[in-house]
Amino acid sequence: MTDYKKLIDAETWAFIERTNSYYPPDTIDYTIDQQREIYDRMCREFSAGYPQGVTAETTAIATPSHPIPIRIYRTPAPEAAAMVLYFHGGGFILGGLDSHDDLCAELCSRTGYEVVSVDYRLAPEHLHPAAFDDAISAFEWAATTYKRPILLCGDSAGGNLAAAVSHATRGHARRPIGQVLIYPGLDGDRTQGSYVTHAEAPMLTVRDLDFYTNIRTGGEDRTGDLTLSPLADADSANLPPTVLITAQCDPLSSDGEAYRDRVVAADGHAFWFEEPGQSLGGIFLVDSLMVRG
């Protein structure tokens, strides 16, 4: 059994304990509504506000069947060099525009890029491929609306969506110029690697992952579905330059390494950064993330 007391430093443990005080490890045993209430309250407690000069506009993308809420972050700079399409984490059942509000504002401030956060549909009300369909719709909207280059970014579940969109849009005239995947869940082999070594990691366990997958799919076996499992794609050619950021003490860590290896083997450009002694969520301390972004 992994001794996390030796791997994780005091500062990170303090972060984990504070997180657990708002979002206990047994939260997945609660109802979905209760989980969302707990998660949203935690996000409010951790919110750092906006950096000076960043403004945000909440609007929606119109689709034939439903609107997709988005929030657009801008700096006072006259013209951003690129735009970032951001997909939030939350296991496909939690989160929204408010949960990652301060992070997207900070991302906008640090990069000078315009950031668009996408409030995709959540399970169990909307099963797969609803979230993926919304992510693709958001990309198509961005490709039509913006002339500037498009970058994809997401954390955890959002990293899964960003990667899935990258795979699906390789032949698009406005294909993304890059993707940043932050502790992404790419549906790797759960019988080996970090899925075994860190099956009982603080902040996220394999039991949690199984729960989220089951809720997202409604229990249906979607083996080989590339819109669900980017690592199931045997063809990793022509993907955009990729940056992967993972945490050592996280069952998802091996997904980042495996994805990097796939892209590089296909003559692409991918860079994998693993935070030693870090857990899922802890890597999201804004300074840690932005220095590497």
Sequence and secondary structure as in RCSB ss.txt:
>XXXX:A:sequence
MTDYKKLIDAETWAFIERTNSYYPPDTIDYTIDQQREIYDRMCREFSAGYPQGVTAETTAIATPSHPIPIRIYRT
PAPEAAAMVLYFHGGGFILGGLDSHDDLCAELCSRTGYEVVSVDYRLAPEHLHPAAFDDAISAFEWAATTYKRPI
LLCGDSAGGNLAAAVSHATRGHARRPIGQVLIYPGLDGDRTQGSYVTHAEAPMLTVRDLDFYTNIRTGGEDRTGD
LTLSPLADADSANLPPTVLITAQCDPLSSDGEAYRDRVVAADGHAFWFEEPGQSLGGIFLVDSLMVRG
>XXXX:A:secstr
   HHHHS HHHHHHHHHHHHHS TTGGGS HHHHHHHHHHHHHHH     TT EEEEEEEE SS EEEEEEEE 
SSSS S EEEEE  STTTS  TTTTHHHHHHHHHHH  EEEEE    TTTS TTHHHHHHHHHHHHHHHH  S E
EEEEETHHHHHHHHHHHHTTTSTT  SEEEEES      TTSTHHHHTTT SS  HHHHHHHHHHHHTT   TT 
TTT GGG S  TT   EEEEEEEESTTHHHHHHHHHHHHHTT  EEEEEEEEEETTGGGSHHHHHHH 
